[in-house]
């Protein structure tokens, strides 16, 4: 073997830009868009220029994704037609803001979500997970069949509410759930010109306006309560008390509402989807489930899970990593080229949209052995296939705009998995209708019908 071959970077992009035929399989977008992007990559490679109702450059190689998200990230922003639609719902919050506004908000909020800081919410997560386990006792005893996706949505929304507002959403929980559903449904729709503009009286726009009106009124009342002197150790209080380092000024009420809205919508929906897929995969792989149970028995035993246990639940974390690989909740990402950018040996022109599908990237056969197989062992620290340090595995994004809630989300997932798996086996019912749906998040189209077995 020659020296150049030995020193070759396996993550170097060696392909070229391929232009797909005009309107190639455009009809697939209306069905399951993740399969559309997967088909483009399979048919034309890892760097595709697509021209149709929407024009974009698809990248499906870690080196190209890394360049867009990290190496030349200053050449890209989120002023794409898709993110501009998101702005109708999220305003100018951290998810969609740009330039100096984004830098100031990110710097202000980063310490709030550090690995150490999010530990303050362990008790909230533990309490909610324990209460869910208690509610499941009757279902287990009665042999009930139920949609576990509904319960995962409920618990992650509850944790978001309690972390943000101390006592949670209280009597507003049903309204919050409805408003969240409306905003998610709106954000997942194609950014059709004119119709996307909020002034256009489409049914989707009218529903969004109604949901935002209710959401903003609720958030304004919560903020007003803090201004009146209510003192709670919750995220809302922390956000209101935070001060920009340079100016010493706090966020405005509008800025706080935009950030809180982004946390509620973006946080609980993605965690809920991940947990739903997790229970599905554990049922399909009893040997993996058994190893998880053995770890929980060894680390925790019959006592309650503690914060000290979390880093010791290594296999549980590997299961989560593998679930996020195969079923990335926020499966699609895109950027706008702010200038002409050299990418993969070609020039992407200013104003072009660059996109990638985590669903396809995380299944790339050049970087994953048996990519369709659910195998948490691939995330063993000494496994050469471990992709945590590369851009082949980016469930939370990468570069400066990596998801700010990553530490909160991972802690939440580990706690819920450990608490529930300590007490139950979640068994997928034989009548379950399994089909993946990819909208704003990737979820089972019909949920997952399960019953419980006590361990």
Beta strands, then each sheet from edge to edge (+ up, - down):
strand 1: 18-19
strand 2: 47-50
strand 3: 56-59
strand 4: 76-77
strand 5: 146-147
strand 6: 332-337
strand 7: 341-343
strand 8: 346-348
strand 9: 353-357
strand 10: 424-428
strand 11: 436-438
strand 12: 442-444
strand 13: 449-454
sheet 1: 1+ 2+ 3- 9- 6+ 4-
sheet 2: 5+ 13- 10+
sheet 3: 7+ 8-
sheet 4: 11+ 12-
end
